[in-house]
Amino acid sequence: MKHVCCSTLFAAVVFCAHLGSAQANKAGGPAGANPAIPMCKASDLSLGTDDENGSFNGMSHAGTLLVLRNLSPTACRVPQRPEITFLDKDNKPLPVKLEITGARFMHPGPVLVPVVVAADAEVTSKLRWVSGEVYENSTCVSPAAISVTLADGKQQAALAGQLCGDKTKGIPFEASPLAADPQHKP
């Protein structure tokens, strides 16, 4: 009975995935998957951060909203999860690693199609980290900047703060996939 139940569950998941895929194709498919829209060049974008008036801060945690703005006159695409690097005052990478939560059972991970950035629009990602020395073996770093790697280059922005972790496990941060800024109305 257990096998039948699992098979039924698998069939339901496959059916729902197919139904969602058919509906996406009816609407033209996910916009990020459209190869007619070129990938953004680093020179097409600006990078900024926004602490959203401290809304990320509290209980030994901090964060920022990462903001990529398309400065070009046409739409382009960016990876939903680009490489993010925290840099010290000498522009050297700090030992901080992205920790992906919620996708532990997906190997090698969920498929994330690129996200379209309309002309003069923004995509954002919420970054969060531990900012206090709350670990028994705490280690902390203070970045001077943050960098996002794109297909043909990097964008960089100033960033102040403190990221902490356990000396034996490293310094983690979380980042939501990039998504269109909800305030932009095309």
C-alpha positions as CSV (number, residue, x, y, z in Angstrom):
1,M,0.0,0.0,0.0
2,K,2.9,2.3,0.8
3,H,4.3,1.8,-2.7
4,V,0.9,2.6,-4.4
5,C,0.5,5.8,-2.2
6,C,4.0,7.0,-3.2
7,S,3.3,6.2,-6.8
8,T,0.0,8.1,-6.7
9,L,1.8,11.1,-5.0
10,F,4.5,11.0,-7.7
11,A,1.8,10.9,-10.5
12,A,0.0,13.8,-8.9
13,V,3.2,15.9,-8.7
14,V,4.1,15.1,-12.3
15,F,0.6,16.0,-13.4
16,C,0.7,19.3,-11.5
17,A,4.1,20.1,-12.9
18,H,2.9,19.3,-16.4
19,L,-0.3,21.4,-15.9
20,G,1.8,24.3,-14.6
21,S,4.1,23.9,-17.6
22,A,1.2,23.8,-20.0
23,Q,-0.2,26.9,-18.5
24,A,3.1,28.7,-18.6
25,N,3.5,27.7,-22.3
26,K,0.0,29.0,-23.1
27,A,1.0,32.3,-21.7
28,G,4.3,32.3,-23.7
29,G,6.3,30.4,-21.1
30,P,8.4,32.0,-18.3
31,A,9.7,35.3,-19.6
32,G,13.2,34.5,-18.2
33,A,13.4,31.4,-20.3
34,N,12.9,33.4,-23.5
35,P,16.3,33.3,-25.4
36,A,15.2,36.2,-27.5
37,I,15.8,38.5,-24.5
38,P,19.6,38.8,-24.2
39,M,21.4,38.2,-20.9
40,C,22.3,41.5,-19.2
41,K,25.9,42.8,-19.5
42,A,27.5,44.1,-16.4
43,S,27.7,47.5,-18.0
44,D,23.8,47.5,-18.5
45,L,23.3,47.3,-14.7
46,S,23.9,49.2,-11.5
47,L,24.1,47.6,-8.1
48,G,22.9,49.1,-4.9
49,T,21.8,48.1,-1.4
50,D,18.9,49.2,0.7
51,D,18.6,48.5,4.4
52,E,14.9,49.4,4.2
53,N,15.1,51.5,7.3
54,G,16.6,48.7,9.4
55,S,13.9,46.2,8.7
56,F,16.5,43.4,8.4
57,N,18.0,44.2,11.8
58,G,17.2,42.6,15.2
59,M,18.0,39.7,17.5
60,S,21.7,39.5,16.3
61,H,20.6,39.4,12.7
62,A,21.0,41.9,9.8
63,G,20.7,42.1,6.1
64,T,20.0,44.3,3.1
65,L,18.0,44.4,-0.1
66,L,20.3,43.8,-3.0
67,V,19.1,46.0,-6.0
68,L,20.1,45.5,-9.6
69,R,18.8,48.2,-11.9
70,N,18.7,47.9,-15.7
71,L,20.2,51.1,-17.1
72,S,19.9,50.1,-20.8
73,P,16.9,51.0,-23.1
74,T,15.9,47.3,-23.6
75,A,15.0,44.4,-21.4
76,C,17.6,41.8,-20.5
77,R,17.9,38.8,-18.3
78,V,20.0,38.0,-15.2
79,P,20.4,34.7,-13.3
80,Q,18.0,34.4,-10.4
81,R,20.9,33.4,-8.1
82,P,24.1,35.2,-9.3
83,E,27.4,34.8,-7.5
84,I,27.5,37.2,-4.5
85,T,30.8,38.0,-2.9
86,F,31.5,40.1,0.2
87,L,34.7,42.2,-0.1
88,D,37.1,43.7,2.4
89,K,38.5,47.3,2.2
90,D,41.2,46.0,-0.2
91,N,38.6,44.4,-2.5
92,K,39.6,40.9,-1.4
93,P,36.9,38.3,-1.0
94,L,35.8,37.5,2.6
95,P,35.2,33.9,3.7
96,V,31.4,34.2,3.5
97,K,29.3,31.5,1.8
98,L,25.8,31.4,0.5
99,E,23.6,29.0,2.5
100,I,20.6,27.8,0.4
101,T,17.6,26.9,2.5
102,G,14.5,25.1,1.5
103,A,16.1,23.1,-1.4
104,R,18.0,20.5,0.7
105,F,16.4,17.6,-1.1
106,M,16.8,18.9,-4.6
107,H,20.1,17.7,-6.1
108,P,21.9,19.6,-7.5
109,G,19.2,22.2,-6.7
110,P,16.1,23.8,-8.1
111,V,16.1,25.0,-11.7
112,L,16.0,28.8,-11.6
113,V,15.4,30.3,-15.0
114,P,16.9,33.8,-15.5
115,V,14.7,36.7,-14.5
116,V,13.8,39.5,-17.0
117,V,14.8,43.0,-16.0
118,A,12.7,45.5,-17.9
119,A,14.3,48.7,-19.2
120,D,14.8,51.2,-16.3
121,A,13.5,48.6,-13.8
122,E,14.9,46.7,-10.9
123,V,15.3,43.2,-9.6
124,T,15.9,42.6,-5.9
125,S,17.1,39.9,-3.5
126,K,16.8,39.9,0.3
127,L,20.1,39.1,1.9
128,R,20.2,38.0,5.6
129,W,22.9,37.0,8.0
130,V,23.9,36.7,11.7
131,S,25.5,39.9,12.8
132,G,26.2,39.2,16.5
133,E,28.8,37.0,18.2
134,V,26.3,34.4,19.3
135,Y,28.3,31.3,18.6
136,E,30.5,29.5,21.1
137,N,33.3,29.8,18.5
138,S,32.3,33.1,16.9
139,T,34.2,34.6,14.1
140,C,33.1,37.8,12.4
141,V,34.1,39.9,9.3
142,S,33.2,43.5,8.3
143,P,32.7,43.9,4.6
144,A,33.4,47.2,2.8
145,A,31.6,46.2,-0.4
146,I,29.5,43.6,-2.1
147,S,29.9,42.2,-5.6
148,V,27.6,40.4,-8.0
149,T,29.2,38.4,-10.8
150,L,27.4,38.4,-14.2
151,A,28.2,36.6,-17.4
152,D,30.6,39.2,-18.7
153,G,31.8,41.0,-15.5
154,K,30.9,42.3,-12.1
155,Q,29.0,45.1,-10.4
156,Q,30.0,46.3,-6.9
157,A,28.5,48.5,-4.3
158,A,29.6,49.8,-0.8
159,L,28.3,47.8,2.1
160,A,28.9,48.2,5.8
161,G,28.1,45.8,8.6
162,Q,29.2,42.7,10.3
163,L,28.7,39.0,9.4
164,C,29.3,36.3,12.0
165,G,29.5,32.5,12.0
166,D,31.0,29.6,13.8
167,K,34.8,29.2,13.3
168,T,34.3,25.5,12.6
169,K,31.4,25.9,10.1
170,G,32.1,29.2,8.4
171,I,30.2,32.4,8.0
172,P,26.9,31.9,6.1
173,F,24.4,34.3,4.5
174,E,21.0,33.7,2.9
175,A,19.8,35.2,-0.4
176,S,16.4,35.0,-1.9
177,P,16.4,34.5,-5.7
178,L,16.3,37.7,-7.7
179,A,12.8,38.8,-8.5
180,A,11.2,41.8,-10.2
181,D,10.8,44.7,-7.9
182,P,7.0,44.7,-7.0
183,Q,6.9,48.5,-7.2
184,H,7.8,48.6,-10.9
185,K,4.8,48.8,-13.2
186,P,5.8,48.1,-16.9
